[in-house]
Each structure stands twice: as structure tokens, then as C-alpha cells.
């Protein structure tokens, strides 16, 4: 988890960020396991919510993440926030 990178939502914390699976390893449930691990670590630190932002469609929803709000990066680009 890293400090929040969205200038428009400095009020939200903690964030799961920078999830990337190399194409050679996709389709092996590694992304799902990393998401679950992030949630476990966050809960272990006493947080009952974990946020992420993405421009992807229909990926995080498969793993139970729900759309929360839109946000904006430092360059003004819009993104979707999930919880």
C-alpha cells in the first residue's frame, strides 16, 4: 500500500496501488491472490476499507470490488475509485 496518488481524494486511505501481472503469468490467479493479500494486510493494520483506482473496466468487479467514486490524477486525467 502506498500513499494516495489522487490529488482529488486526499481524504481516502489506505490505497492498494501498482498491481501489475506480467503477461506471461496472467491467468494463474496471481492478481486475485495479491488483491486478497492486500485486503488481509489492510485489515491486520486495523483498516476496514481499502481503496484502489483504475481505468480498467470489468477487472476488479470480478473480485468483489465495488465502484466508489471518480477521482483525478495530478495531470487531470479521470479515473475510477473502487472499494
Order of alpha helices (4+ residues) and beta strands (2+ residues): alpha-beta-beta-beta
